Amino acid sequence: MIEITPVLDSKNDKPLYIQLANYIKQEILSGRIKPKDKLPSKRRLSNYLSISLNTIQSAYDQLCAEGYLESKPRKGLYVTHFDRDINLNQPTLVKSEPQQKSAETKVKIDFNSGKVDLEHFPYAIWKKLTIQSLYEDQANLFNIGDPQGEQLLREQIKTQLFASRGVRCSSDQLIIGAGTQSLIGLLCLIIGKENIFALENPGYHRTRIVLEDLGAKTVAIPLDEDGITIQELRISGANVVYVTPSHQFPNGMIMPISRRMELLKWAEENKGYIIEDDYDGEYRYKGKPIPSLQGLDVNESVVYLGTFSKSLIPSIRISYMVLPPTLMKRYKEHFTVYKQTVSRLHQDTLYRFLKEGHWESHLNKMRTLYRKKHSTLMLAIKDYFGEQISVIGEKSGLHIVLEIRTNMDEHELISKAINVGVKVYPLSIYYQRESPGSRILLGFGGLSEDEIVTGIRLLKEAWSLI
Ligand SMILES: Cc1ncc(COP(=O)(O)O)c(C=O)c1O
């Protein structure tokens, strides 16, 4: 049956049959119902729309009288074939964008920093565990769950966090959420949007946008080679600071322990909060591991944020935050009214994945794999560009920054790369004031080693540096 699903309003001044006739007329004029299409029988449409046969009859009569429909004896009602150009009262429709054959469609190698390796994702295990989450004895999972997230999953995350990042917490301090931005939004409400939030500059624009959209005041704090500058933070008037100490986003430096201690001291002196976003702390290629700020903190001033977007897959949308007891108390008192944003089924599957040790073995496999990709990338950059390029932030994570010795700005570098089928990314969106100069962002997690080498070779061709 052709689709006829009007919204009919019995309180409207127009009788129902006119509303239905007008709807069908618009569908014919817009081409969604085509000439020679057969309309459903009166009885069928009456059952389908739950309105009386008389209303359908009157609407069809009206459309026949206006010439939109014709009745064929013993066959039914059909849309009349007429020249659609003569229907001048056709409504303006929102047209979908014409399919542009833009330069984007030629992209062969995409150095997107949000992508991870999908070839080695354990599909079979994930599928098996997903099916287990759907077993009948799990039927309670179809009901709304705990606003904080599934208790079993929180227990598992807590245990893993302590082992891998030195984060000390109880499962009751954990809140699960569908992505970092959604958690930042909730956190801003818990901390209070009347506070001033200090942000790294350059820094993660998605955090800044959420805070500003919620009406919080933000201040941009410059970085030095160790990360956020404490001197500037002190004079900013802020009492909350958001940082990415394991791998500064986007510049990639790892905050040394001395700067971490200074930051914790700032929080203690100002009765402030530090939001530690440890988005890809699992991947480190050089240097000793440095404990998380949360693990070093003795004043309950750190909120720890983590995600499975880098260590598993970004589309699963499972991230989490660990709140210090004071903020947890506020959450329990005022914010459990916000329902959990992650599907209980995904949470349950992830719980099984963690409990059975698959996450740990996946992570170990990925660490080796990304280490290989990383050294291939570094080698290719050295081979093709030598001294013409400096690499920034290469000690950990799944992206690096390239500083190119050239007069070309970021825009020119990106468009020249696109011309040879390579997509590289701007840094300017992460800066609040100044421009990054001749620098671009390069993610490598989603590319194979061959693609990485080809991509760098093509970049050399595109930028034709002497
Ligand atoms: C700085 C930063 N934080 C967090 C994330 C992860 O975000 P989500 O948990 O929403 O996937 C990313 C991902 O690219 C990031 O760059």
The ligand as a Gaussian input file, in Angstrom:
#p B3LYP/6-31G(d) Opt

LIG

0 1
 C       40.356000      15.688000      24.293000
 C       39.364000      14.591000      24.068000
 N       38.585000      14.194000      25.081000
 C       37.706000      13.203000      24.946000
 C       37.567000      12.546000      23.741000
 C       36.586000      11.423000      23.644000
 O       35.317000      11.871000      23.465000
 P       34.087000      10.842000      23.585000
 O       34.186000      10.195000      24.919000
 O       32.907000      11.755000      23.485000
 O       34.157000       9.921000      22.444000
 C       38.334000      12.917000      22.653000
 C       38.174000      12.226000      21.376000
 O       38.683000      12.528000      20.362000
 C       39.269000      13.972000      22.822000
 O       40.035000      14.362000      21.804000

